[in-house]
Amino acid sequence: MTEPLTVVICFDHAAITGGQAKVAFDSAVGLKHQGHRPIVFAAAGPVSPQLEAHGIETICLDQKDLVGNPSKIAAAIQGVWNVPAAKALGELLASLPRERTIVHVHGWAKALSPSIAGPIVRSGLPAVYTIHEYFQFCPNGGFYNYQHHHVCKLKPLSAACWTTNCDSRTAARKVWRNVRLTVAKHVAHLPEVFADYITISDFQQDIVAPLVPEGARLHRIDNPVSVPDLGPKLDPTAGDIIFVGRLSPEKGAFVFAEAARKAALRPTYVGDGPIAAEIAARYPEARLLGWKDAAGVQAAMRAARALVFPSLWYEGQPLTVLEAKGLGVPIVVSDACAGREEVGEGVTGLWFRSDDSDDLARALIRLRDDATVAAMSKAAYEAYWRDPLTLDRHVGRITALYEEVLARAPQAEMAPFRAHKPKNWATTTA
């Protein structure tokens, strides 16, 4: 067995706040079980019971995240440059052994800030970055216009970007986010801290390939998926066609409701969000089951006839789609999001034109046929379990990447990619 690794996992929160945190903490647990030393470094608490139960070393600064901070001014300052986080991270990295230590960042935009760039560079340790969302490249993190509900094709930080309010809340917050990304790119040089980026879908990789720093390497590593092997569904045609996730416009929740009405079926929603009340008012036929824990979500999906994933924005690698596939549930997916690559058109599910309720209604009507649903259910189950995205497989792949990065960056030359920037460095990520 090779000498254990020390892996500093940087993320905004020490608690599980969504799929991004779950992947980061599951990887920490997997690394621990394989004899390595993961250390979670986070700005905002509380600490997840999962980390405590598995004995994962955790350094949590117990700060508020940007949304939870009662002071908007303090949150704005923290979001641009979190001084305590930079100081604490620098102290941590300085205390660790040089030879077998690597920094792995999973997110910085909700509490940590671009200030983490400095201590990582000064440590001389190699660093990798998993692209769960797009804050490294786009001010609002999604390449999405939340005001007009469509994918945004503007060049980040261009004049058109600065003058377009695409934020989900206010124009002022959009300007602040542009300032923050400017600081990240041209003051902290955060994108260039990482010579290696992990992408989580081919769809995502195509989007970010032109945006990563010149010379950076992209590595395709799937996220781990926690889904039990329950065998093929015994009655695949039973149940409702359901939506699972946050009830918000960019997730396509309205599109599903409208398409279901056109197809004369009752839409069922598992989840909650800012438009739940509006869906209930506009579509009284809708069945809203509210928020459920992970086990409840998987039970609802297993009992469903099909899952609809109508997201309007790009996504990264939607875990809901993968869980449904592993549970033997056919998936109807928007053709403009990363979830589509997990769905074989006409085999394990159906594609429809993004933001087109008529085309989604066409797909829903097609799922009235029991034989079609049964065949897709069987195919989805078999396709997933032919090559399941287990935690062991994920950890094996990230540790292989860590070893590759360490071998490529001998101690005497640990950070040449970051230390000697070409003159045109600031423009290579534009």
URPE-V293690 format. One record per residue. N is the residue number from 1. RES is the residue in one small letter. PSI is psi in whole degrees, 0 to 359 (* if undefined). NEAR is the number of other ideal C-beta (glycine too) atoms within 10 Angstrom. Layout:
n: [N	N]
res: [RES	RES]
psi: [PSI	PSI]
near: [NEAR	NEAR]
//
This chain:
n: [1	2	3	4	5	6	7	8	9	10	11	12	13	14	15	16	17	18	19	20	21	22	23	24	25	26	27	28	29	30	31	32	33	34	35	36	37	38	39	40	41	42	43	44	45	46	47	48	49	50	51	52	53	54	55	56	57	58	59	60	61	62	63	64	65	66	67	68	69	70	71	72	73	74	75	76	77	78	79	80	81	82	83	84	85	86	87	88	89	90	91	92	93	94	95	96	97	98	99	100	101	102	103	104	105	106	107	108	109	110	111	112	113	114	115	116	117	118	119	120	121	122	123	124	125	126	127	128	129	130	131	132	133	134	135	136	137	138	139	140	141	142	143	144	145	146	147	148	149	150	151	152	153	154	155	156	157	158	159	160	161	162	163	164	165	166	167	168	169	170	171	172	173	174	175	176	177	178	179	180	181	182	183	184	185	186	187	188	189	190	191	192	193	194	195	196	197	198	199	200	201	202	203	204	205	206	207	208	209	210	211	212	213	214	215	216	217	218	219	220	221	222	223	224	225	226	227	228	229	230	231	232	233	234	235	236	237	238	239	240	241	242	243	244	245	246	247	248	249	250	251	252	253	254	255	256	257	258	259	260	261	262	263	264	265	266	267	268	269	270	271	272	273	274	275	276	277	278	279	280	281	282	283	284	285	286	287	288	289	290	291	292	293	294	295	296	297	298	299	300	301	302	303	304	305	306	307	308	309	310	311	312	313	314	315	316	317	318	319	320	321	322	323	324	325	326	327	328	329	330	331	332	333	334	335	336	337	338	339	340	341	342	343	344	345	346	347	348	349	350	351	352	353	354	355	356	357	358	359	360	361	362	363	364	365	366	367	368	369	370	371	372	373	374	375	376	377	378	379	380	381	382	383	384	385	386	387	388	389	390	391	392	393	394	395	396	397	398	399	400	401	402	403	404	405	406	407	408	409	410	411	412	413	414	415	416	417	418	419	420	421	422	423	424	425	426	427	428	429	430]
res: [m	t	e	p	l	t	v	v	i	c	f	d	h	a	a	i	t	g	g	q	a	k	v	a	f	d	s	a	v	g	l	k	h	q	g	h	r	p	i	v	f	a	a	a	g	p	v	s	p	q	l	e	a	h	g	i	e	t	i	c	l	d	q	k	d	l	v	g	n	p	s	k	i	a	a	a	i	q	g	v	w	n	v	p	a	a	k	a	l	g	e	l	l	a	s	l	p	r	e	r	t	i	v	h	v	h	g	w	a	k	a	l	s	p	s	i	a	g	p	i	v	r	s	g	l	p	a	v	y	t	i	h	e	y	f	q	f	c	p	n	g	g	f	y	n	y	q	h	h	h	v	c	k	l	k	p	l	s	a	a	c	w	t	t	n	c	d	s	r	t	a	a	r	k	v	w	r	n	v	r	l	t	v	a	k	h	v	a	h	l	p	e	v	f	a	d	y	i	t	i	s	d	f	q	q	d	i	v	a	p	l	v	p	e	g	a	r	l	h	r	i	d	n	p	v	s	v	p	d	l	g	p	k	l	d	p	t	a	g	d	i	i	f	v	g	r	l	s	p	e	k	g	a	f	v	f	a	e	a	a	r	k	a	a	l	r	p	t	y	v	g	d	g	p	i	a	a	e	i	a	a	r	y	p	e	a	r	l	l	g	w	k	d	a	a	g	v	q	a	a	m	r	a	a	r	a	l	v	f	p	s	l	w	y	e	g	q	p	l	t	v	l	e	a	k	g	l	g	v	p	i	v	v	s	d	a	c	a	g	r	e	e	v	g	e	g	v	t	g	l	w	f	r	s	d	d	s	d	d	l	a	r	a	l	i	r	l	r	d	d	a	t	v	a	a	m	s	k	a	a	y	e	a	y	w	r	d	p	l	t	l	d	r	h	v	g	r	i	t	a	l	y	e	e	v	l	a	r	a	p	q	a	e	m	a	p	f	r	a	h	k	p	k	n	w	a	t	t	t	a]
psi: [138	161	138	151	150	122	116	111	110	129	155	317	149	359	160	109	3	189	326	312	321	317	315	316	325	321	323	315	315	319	317	316	336	10	7	176	89	141	119	126	121	153	314	139	187	176	133	135	331	317	318	318	328	7	33	124	128	128	108	127	354	34	167	150	177	322	323	353	124	341	115	326	314	320	319	318	314	319	329	319	99	94	311	323	317	317	313	320	319	317	319	308	326	338	354	155	146	323	323	35	140	149	131	112	129	350	148	351	348	352	320	314	168	351	344	344	313	306	328	314	314	333	335	6	146	151	143	158	126	126	93	320	199	25	340	342	332	135	318	6	4	359	46	137	104	345	322	1	57	160	138	127	5	149	125	134	13	171	319	323	316	328	2	124	101	5	152	346	283	159	325	320	327	316	316	317	324	319	315	315	325	315	316	318	318	350	303	337	42	316	327	354	333	118	346	127	136	125	152	3	155	322	312	319	322	326	315	345	318	353	341	158	148	129	346	150	139	135	125	110	119	149	152	149	126	92	132	150	98	3	170	149	135	327	75	344	355	163	177	166	124	157	136	125	193	131	93	157	318	342	358	20	322	322	317	315	316	318	320	320	317	329	2	45	162	121	138	132	131	110	180	171	183	342	15	314	322	322	315	323	315	332	75	342	345	147	112	112	351	186	141	154	178	317	320	322	314	325	319	320	318	326	355	154	322	161	135	128	88	28	138	338	174	322	178	289	89	117	330	318	316	321	316	318	315	335	2	34	125	149	132	117	145	140	2	21	164	339	340	331	349	1	116	115	121	0	298	0	201	147	153	159	129	137	30	97	331	317	325	322	321	316	320	321	322	329	5	337	116	321	321	314	316	318	319	322	312	316	321	313	311	321	319	311	354	329	71	147	69	163	320	318	316	313	323	321	322	326	326	321	316	315	321	316	317	321	328	339	77	157	324	344	44	326	50	330	327	331	335	86	135	162	330	20	316	341	353	344	8	*]
near: [5	9	8	12	20	19	23	24	24	25	28	25	27	26	19	18	16	13	16	21	22	19	25	25	26	19	23	27	19	22	25	18	12	15	11	19	17	24	20	24	23	30	29	24	17	11	17	23	10	16	23	12	9	15	9	21	16	19	17	19	18	11	22	16	21	20	9	12	18	7	10	12	8	13	18	16	14	23	23	20	17	24	11	12	25	21	14	19	27	17	11	18	22	11	7	17	9	12	11	17	21	23	26	26	23	23	25	25	22	21	27	27	26	27	24	26	25	19	21	25	18	15	21	17	23	23	26	23	23	24	25	23	21	22	21	26	22	23	28	24	18	21	21	22	21	19	14	10	15	16	17	20	8	16	11	21	19	11	9	11	18	15	12	18	15	21	19	16	11	10	13	12	16	22	15	18	20	19	16	20	25	17	18	26	24	14	15	24	19	26	23	24	24	26	21	22	21	23	23	21	23	11	19	23	18	12	19	21	12	9	20	24	21	11	10	19	16	14	17	12	18	19	24	24	23	15	22	11	11	13	9	13	22	8	10	22	16	12	18	19	25	24	29	25	22	16	24	20	18	18	25	27	29	21	25	27	24	18	27	24	17	15	20	11	18	12	24	21	25	24	22	16	16	12	18	19	11	14	20	16	10	13	20	7	12	20	13	17	17	11	13	15	8	12	9	13	20	21	14	21	24	18	15	24	22	26	28	32	25	26	28	24	27	22	26	26	25	25	23	23	26	22	23	33	30	24	24	26	30	28	26	24	31	26	15	23	25	25	30	24	14	24	25	17	12	13	13	25	29	25	20	26	14	21	18	17	22	12	18	28	21	16	20	24	14	15	21	14	11	12	8	16	22	16	16	25	23	16	18	29	22	13	17	22	15	7	9	15	20	15	18	12	15	19	21	14	16	22	19	12	18	21	14	14	18	18	8	13	20	9	10	7	11	18	18	10	21	20	11	8	13	12	6	9	16	16	11	17	23	13]
//
